[in-house]
Amino acid sequence: MLDNQIHRLKGDIGNPDTFSFPVVYKKVMGASNSRVVMEGDADLIEPFVQAAKELEEGGVKAITTSCGFLALYQKEIQQELAVPFFSSSLLQIPIASIAAGEPVGILTASTSSLTRAHLKGVRAEHQRTIIAGMDEMPAFSGAILKEEITLDERAVAEEMKQVTAELVAKNPELKAIILECTNMPPYKHAMREVTDLPIFDITTLVNYIHLSL
């Protein structure tokens, strides 16, 4: 888990009620939104590896993270562990591409921070993708990315709906949508009001990995 204080609704990866099986959390101190999302700070690799190893030693069967931008270091962290490690929902881009076709839409917390290097980190740099972000959405960005205001669930749901509608309208050829941000899944019901495209997120990936075990 990142070192933040975000209010986590059911559906968010940080809420244990999201899952039908036991989950264990460990916060990586110092792993702030700014260091992970905006800076892509490689100095955080070792703290994440250490935290993951402690979880591994505690008996967990698979490990993930609370931020899709850690796709940048999927390989570096995974190769240090003995159990499956999946950093980001972006790992599902190739699956969505094969199953539904291309282009695949990516809805991210920060368009300006999501780079080709992140896609390359999960071997998705060759898929055709279209990226849209929540950068200019004040309720989402203020509460989740900047942590400056209290989370307003209704306002964030409306913003998610708006950005999704714009993404689909501008790109009618879109075949699927990936939610990069692990705080987005609680708002899929709002997205469903404007699209029936397949929506992949961190909870679909967690449940998939869980079933594999």
Contacts in CASP RR format, 6 or more apart in sequence:
PFRMAT RR
TARGET T0000
AUTHOR 0000-0000-0000
METHOD contacts of the structure
MODEL  1
MLDNQIHRLKGDIGNPDTFSFPVVYKKVMGASNSRVVMEGDADLIEPFVQ
AAKELEEGGVKAITTSCGFLALYQKEIQQELAVPFFSSSLLQIPIASIAA
GEPVGILTASTSSLTRAHLKGVRAEHQRTIIAGMDEMPAFSGAILKEEIT
LDERAVAEEMKQVTAELVAKNPELKAIILECTNMPPYKHAMREVTDLPIF
DITTLVNYIHLSL
1 14 0 8 1.000
1 25 0 8 1.000
1 26 0 8 1.000
1 27 0 8 1.000
1 28 0 8 1.000
1 31 0 8 1.000
1 65 0 8 1.000
1 66 0 8 1.000
2 27 0 8 1.000
2 28 0 8 1.000
2 31 0 8 1.000
2 32 0 8 1.000
2 33 0 8 1.000
2 36 0 8 1.000
2 65 0 8 1.000
2 66 0 8 1.000
2 67 0 8 1.000
3 27 0 8 1.000
3 28 0 8 1.000
3 29 0 8 1.000
3 30 0 8 1.000
3 31 0 8 1.000
3 32 0 8 1.000
4 32 0 8 1.000
4 33 0 8 1.000
4 147 0 8 1.000
5 147 0 8 1.000
6 12 0 8 1.000
6 143 0 8 1.000
6 144 0 8 1.000
6 147 0 8 1.000
6 151 0 8 1.000
6 183 0 8 1.000
7 143 0 8 1.000
7 150 0 8 1.000
7 151 0 8 1.000
8 14 0 8 1.000
8 15 0 8 1.000
8 183 0 8 1.000
9 15 0 8 1.000
9 151 0 8 1.000
9 153 0 8 1.000
9 186 0 8 1.000
10 17 0 8 1.000
10 18 0 8 1.000
10 186 0 8 1.000
11 17 0 8 1.000
11 18 0 8 1.000
11 185 0 8 1.000
11 186 0 8 1.000
11 203 0 8 1.000
12 18 0 8 1.000
12 182 0 8 1.000
12 183 0 8 1.000
12 185 0 8 1.000
12 186 0 8 1.000
13 64 0 8 1.000
13 66 0 8 1.000
13 182 0 8 1.000
13 183 0 8 1.000
13 185 0 8 1.000
13 202 0 8 1.000
13 203 0 8 1.000
13 206 0 8 1.000
14 25 0 8 1.000
14 66 0 8 1.000
14 182 0 8 1.000
16 22 0 8 1.000
16 23 0 8 1.000
16 25 0 8 1.000
18 185 0 8 1.000
18 203 0 8 1.000
19 203 0 8 1.000
19 206 0 8 1.000
19 207 0 8 1.000
19 210 0 8 1.000
21 210 0 8 1.000
24 55 0 8 1.000
24 58 0 8 1.000
24 60 0 8 1.000
26 51 0 8 1.000
26 54 0 8 1.000
26 55 0 8 1.000
27 51 0 8 1.000
28 44 0 8 1.000
28 47 0 8 1.000
28 48 0 8 1.000
28 51 0 8 1.000
29 47 0 8 1.000
30 44 0 8 1.000
30 47 0 8 1.000
31 44 0 8 1.000
31 47 0 8 1.000
31 48 0 8 1.000
33 67 0 8 1.000
33 145 0 8 1.000
33 146 0 8 1.000
33 147 0 8 1.000
35 41 0 8 1.000
35 44 0 8 1.000
36 44 0 8 1.000
36 67 0 8 1.000
36 69 0 8 1.000
36 70 0 8 1.000
37 67 0 8 1.000
37 69 0 8 1.000
37 109 0 8 1.000
37 110 0 8 1.000
37 113 0 8 1.000
37 145 0 8 1.000
38 110 0 8 1.000
38 113 0 8 1.000
40 69 0 8 1.000
40 72 0 8 1.000
40 113 0 8 1.000
42 73 0 8 1.000
44 73 0 8 1.000
45 73 0 8 1.000
45 76 0 8 1.000
45 77 0 8 1.000
48 65 0 8 1.000
48 70 0 8 1.000
48 73 0 8 1.000
48 77 0 8 1.000
49 76 0 8 1.000
49 77 0 8 1.000
49 80 0 8 1.000
49 81 0 8 1.000
52 63 0 8 1.000
52 77 0 8 1.000
52 80 0 8 1.000
52 81 0 8 1.000
52 85 0 8 1.000
53 80 0 8 1.000
53 81 0 8 1.000
55 63 0 8 1.000
56 63 0 8 1.000
56 81 0 8 1.000
56 82 0 8 1.000
56 83 0 8 1.000
60 83 0 8 1.000
61 83 0 8 1.000
61 84 0 8 1.000
61 213 0 8 1.000
62 83 0 8 1.000
62 84 0 8 1.000
62 85 0 8 1.000
62 86 0 8 1.000
62 209 0 8 1.000
62 210 0 8 1.000
62 213 0 8 1.000
63 81 0 8 1.000
63 83 0 8 1.000
63 84 0 8 1.000
63 85 0 8 1.000
63 86 0 8 1.000
64 85 0 8 1.000
64 86 0 8 1.000
64 87 0 8 1.000
64 202 0 8 1.000
64 205 0 8 1.000
64 206 0 8 1.000
64 209 0 8 1.000
65 87 0 8 1.000
65 88 0 8 1.000
65 182 0 8 1.000
66 182 0 8 1.000
67 88 0 8 1.000
67 181 0 8 1.000
67 182 0 8 1.000
68 87 0 8 1.000
68 88 0 8 1.000
68 89 0 8 1.000
68 90 0 8 1.000
68 180 0 8 1.000
68 181 0 8 1.000
68 182 0 8 1.000
68 202 0 8 1.000
69 88 0 8 1.000
69 109 0 8 1.000
69 110 0 8 1.000
69 113 0 8 1.000
69 114 0 8 1.000
69 118 0 8 1.000
69 180 0 8 1.000
70 77 0 8 1.000
70 87 0 8 1.000
70 88 0 8 1.000
71 87 0 8 1.000
71 88 0 8 1.000
71 90 0 8 1.000
71 91 0 8 1.000
71 118 0 8 1.000
71 119 0 8 1.000
71 121 0 8 1.000
71 122 0 8 1.000
72 117 0 8 1.000
72 118 0 8 1.000
72 121 0 8 1.000
73 87 0 8 1.000
73 121 0 8 1.000
74 85 0 8 1.000
74 86 0 8 1.000
74 87 0 8 1.000
74 88 0 8 1.000
74 91 0 8 1.000
74 121 0 8 1.000
74 122 0 8 1.000
75 121 0 8 1.000
77 85 0 8 1.000
77 87 0 8 1.000
78 85 0 8 1.000
78 87 0 8 1.000
84 209 0 8 1.000
84 212 0 8 1.000
84 213 0 8 1.000
86 205 0 8 1.000
86 209 0 8 1.000
87 122 0 8 1.000
88 118 0 8 1.000
88 122 0 8 1.000
88 180 0 8 1.000
88 202 0 8 1.000
89 178 0 8 1.000
89 179 0 8 1.000
89 180 0 8 1.000
89 182 0 8 1.000
89 200 0 8 1.000
89 201 0 8 1.000
89 202 0 8 1.000
89 204 0 8 1.000
89 205 0 8 1.000
90 106 0 8 1.000
90 118 0 8 1.000
90 119 0 8 1.000
90 122 0 8 1.000
90 124 0 8 1.000
90 178 0 8 1.000
90 180 0 8 1.000
91 122 0 8 1.000
91 124 0 8 1.000
91 205 0 8 1.000
92 178 0 8 1.000
92 200 0 8 1.000
92 204 0 8 1.000
92 205 0 8 1.000
93 104 0 8 1.000
93 106 0 8 1.000
93 119 0 8 1.000
93 122 0 8 1.000
93 124 0 8 1.000
93 127 0 8 1.000
93 129 0 8 1.000
93 178 0 8 1.000
94 123 0 8 1.000
94 124 0 8 1.000
94 127 0 8 1.000
95 200 0 8 1.000
96 104 0 8 1.000
96 175 0 8 1.000
96 176 0 8 1.000
96 178 0 8 1.000
96 198 0 8 1.000
96 200 0 8 1.000
97 104 0 8 1.000
97 127 0 8 1.000
97 128 0 8 1.000
97 176 0 8 1.000
99 176 0 8 1.000
99 198 0 8 1.000
100 175 0 8 1.000
100 176 0 8 1.000
100 197 0 8 1.000
100 198 0 8 1.000
101 175 0 8 1.000
101 176 0 8 1.000
102 127 0 8 1.000
102 128 0 8 1.000
102 129 0 8 1.000
102 175 0 8 1.000
103 128 0 8 1.000
103 129 0 8 1.000
103 130 0 8 1.000
103 171 0 8 1.000
103 173 0 8 1.000
103 174 0 8 1.000
103 175 0 8 1.000
104 127 0 8 1.000
104 128 0 8 1.000
104 129 0 8 1.000
104 130 0 8 1.000
104 174 0 8 1.000
104 175 0 8 1.000
104 176 0 8 1.000
104 177 0 8 1.000
104 178 0 8 1.000
105 129 0 8 1.000
105 130 0 8 1.000
105 131 0 8 1.000
105 132 0 8 1.000
105 167 0 8 1.000
105 171 0 8 1.000
105 174 0 8 1.000
105 176 0 8 1.000
105 177 0 8 1.000
105 178 0 8 1.000
106 114 0 8 1.000
106 129 0 8 1.000
106 130 0 8 1.000
106 131 0 8 1.000
106 132 0 8 1.000
106 177 0 8 1.000
106 178 0 8 1.000
106 180 0 8 1.000
107 132 0 8 1.000
107 133 0 8 1.000
107 134 0 8 1.000
107 160 0 8 1.000
107 163 0 8 1.000
107 164 0 8 1.000
107 167 0 8 1.000
107 177 0 8 1.000
107 178 0 8 1.000
107 179 0 8 1.000
107 180 0 8 1.000
107 181 0 8 1.000
107 184 0 8 1.000
108 114 0 8 1.000
108 131 0 8 1.000
108 132 0 8 1.000
108 133 0 8 1.000
108 134 0 8 1.000
108 180 0 8 1.000
108 181 0 8 1.000
109 133 0 8 1.000
109 134 0 8 1.000
109 135 0 8 1.000
109 140 0 8 1.000
109 141 0 8 1.000
109 144 0 8 1.000
109 145 0 8 1.000
109 180 0 8 1.000
109 181 0 8 1.000
109 183 0 8 1.000
109 184 0 8 1.000
110 133 0 8 1.000
110 134 0 8 1.000
110 135 0 8 1.000
110 145 0 8 1.000
111 131 0 8 1.000
111 132 0 8 1.000
111 133 0 8 1.000
111 135 0 8 1.000
112 135 0 8 1.000
114 131 0 8 1.000
114 180 0 8 1.000
116 125 0 8 1.000
119 125 0 8 1.000
119 127 0 8 1.000
119 129 0 8 1.000
130 167 0 8 1.000
130 171 0 8 1.000
130 174 0 8 1.000
132 163 0 8 1.000
132 166 0 8 1.000
132 167 0 8 1.000
133 163 0 8 1.000
134 140 0 8 1.000
134 141 0 8 1.000
134 144 0 8 1.000
134 145 0 8 1.000
134 159 0 8 1.000
134 160 0 8 1.000
134 163 0 8 1.000
134 181 0 8 1.000
135 141 0 8 1.000
137 156 0 8 1.000
137 159 0 8 1.000
137 162 0 8 1.000
137 163 0 8 1.000
138 159 0 8 1.000
139 149 0 8 1.000
139 151 0 8 1.000
139 152 0 8 1.000
139 155 0 8 1.000
139 156 0 8 1.000
139 158 0 8 1.000
139 159 0 8 1.000
140 156 0 8 1.000
140 159 0 8 1.000
140 160 0 8 1.000
142 148 0 8 1.000
142 149 0 8 1.000
143 149 0 8 1.000
143 150 0 8 1.000
143 151 0 8 1.000
143 152 0 8 1.000
143 156 0 8 1.000
144 151 0 8 1.000
144 156 0 8 1.000
144 181 0 8 1.000
144 183 0 8 1.000
153 186 0 8 1.000
156 187 0 8 1.000
157 187 0 8 1.000
157 189 0 8 1.000
157 190 0 8 1.000
158 190 0 8 1.000
160 184 0 8 1.000
160 187 0 8 1.000
160 190 0 8 1.000
160 191 0 8 1.000
161 187 0 8 1.000
161 190 0 8 1.000
161 191 0 8 1.000
161 193 0 8 1.000
161 194 0 8 1.000
164 177 0 8 1.000
164 190 0 8 1.000
164 191 0 8 1.000
164 194 0 8 1.000
164 195 0 8 1.000
165 194 0 8 1.000
165 195 0 8 1.000
167 174 0 8 1.000
167 177 0 8 1.000
168 174 0 8 1.000
168 194 0 8 1.000
168 195 0 8 1.000
168 197 0 8 1.000
174 197 0 8 1.000
175 197 0 8 1.000
175 198 0 8 1.000
176 197 0 8 1.000
176 198 0 8 1.000
176 199 0 8 1.000
176 200 0 8 1.000
177 191 0 8 1.000
177 195 0 8 1.000
177 197 0 8 1.000
177 198 0 8 1.000
177 199 0 8 1.000
177 200 0 8 1.000
178 199 0 8 1.000
178 200 0 8 1.000
178 201 0 8 1.000
179 185 0 8 1.000
179 188 0 8 1.000
179 199 0 8 1.000
179 200 0 8 1.000
179 201 0 8 1.000
179 202 0 8 1.000
182 201 0 8 1.000
182 202 0 8 1.000
184 201 0 8 1.000
185 201 0 8 1.000
185 202 0 8 1.000
185 203 0 8 1.000
188 199 0 8 1.000
188 201 0 8 1.000
191 199 0 8 1.000
192 199 0 8 1.000
END
